[in-house]
Amino acid sequence: MEEINLAEEWKKVEVNAFRFENEGDNIEGVYLRAEKSTQYENDNYVLETADGNKTVFGTAVLNTKMANIPLGKMVKIAYIGEAKSKKGVMYKDFDVFVK
């Protein structure tokens, strides 16, 4: 077993997440993988972007639109604003593009 040096500095592990805040916000990159969320039912999507790997937190809409996109494809996810479901519930809506 490797000896641990307790004098070394600790580094905080953080998720490099991309958050959609305003209508028109978008991200594009190579679709690397989907990860199961430990807190929610939706997947999280990891994209390799020009700024490094970014995690996009999934929604029901994104799960549906990303379901048939193969890994390794170039994708663009654009936040197009809020929409109202048939049941009257507001949700964030997205367009997803693939190359």
Long-range contacts (C-beta under 8 A, 24 or more apart in sequence): 15-55, 16-52, 16-53, 16-54, 16-55, 17-54, 17-55, 17-56, 17-57, 18-47, 18-49, 18-54, 18-55, 18-56, 19-57, 20-77, 20-79, 20-92, 20-94, 22-79, 23-79, 23-80, 23-81, 24-78, 24-79, 24-80, 25-78, 25-79, 26-76, 26-77, 26-78, 26-79, 27-54, 27-56, 27-76, 27-77, 28-74, 28-75, 28-76, 28-77, 29-54, 29-74, 29-75, 30-72, 30-73, 30-74, 30-75, 31-66, 31-69, 31-70, 31-71, 31-72, 31-73, 31-74, 31-75, 32-71, 32-72, 33-71, 34-58, 34-66, 45-77, 47-75, 47-77, 59-91, 59-92, 59-94, 60-91, 61-91, 61-92, 61-93, 61-94, 62-94, 62-96, 65-94, 65-96, 66-96, 69-96, 69-98, 73-98, 73-99, 74-98, 74-99, 75-99
